[in-house]
Amino acid sequence: MTLPRLGTIATHETTRKLARRLEAGAARILSATVSRAAQRWFVSFTVEVQRAIPAEHARPGRVVGVDLGVKTLLTGVDNSGKIVTVEGPRALRSSLRKLRRASRGCSRKAAGSANRRKAAARLARIHARVANVRADALHQATTGLAASYETVIAEDLNVTGMISNRRLARAVADQGFGHARRMLGYKATWRGGRLVTADRWYPSSKTCSACGTVKAKLSLSDRIFVCEACGLVLDRDVNAATNLLKLAASGAESQNACRPRVRPGSAGHRGMKQEPGPAPAGQTGTVRAQARTAGHLSSHAY
Ligand SMILES: [Zn+2]
């Protein structure tokens, strides 16, 4: 990679995919941003890419309702009755333990000392690792869903509202709801499918998927849904995903997530609600490149 002033720098990850597209005239770099995090240098490109979007999805008619969970990364129920569960990666949990330890270690060191600086650097490296593990797990899960289902229906969660709840904050941030929904949106579009979002106020967790009775209260610690009206006993996430699937089937779902919507009270969160659109003039994607301290740059194509 050749950057102004710095000259040519070797990348840690391969840039061959991007280079091939550039040579073929199928991509155009619009800008590059160099940043530094946890003692590594990154360069991310904004790239305009020509992408052939199939007119029809490879598996037409396949629908999955997806509940983005706290306990599991995601739970899906499809229209053939199959339950798809994606657990959070184990590496994430062990990294979180390391994170807690490093955080304590850092706060015990005297402010301004060399040891404090070292401990802070260690903490930053672990933070970066947690973010990478999480992003990787989400990419795998969402790629799989976009490939297997023409229609993915997910809840339009009020992520900002949930993060202000401190106990839930880490779990929600960990699983990256907003990130997952964005990925589902653009990956579905790329394959000729679509992401549909249920209205934020649709009570997918509180509704009984068998009889439709809506509970007045359901706490987050209730992992099993029990219906007083019909006696249904079901895993909370499976119940929610089933409701979303039914909503898609009934056609009562709200707009396609490709179109950003403005709802009362959502003015502050509009940025999070925007999914990459069907991109009339060709898709725009980002290729990220990563570099170890001054030298080996690397690229990561999403
Ligand atoms: Zn019921």
Residues whose N, C-alpha, C, O or C-beta is under 5 A from the ligand:
A	BS01	ZN	C208 A210 C211 G212 T213 C227 A229 C230 G231 L232
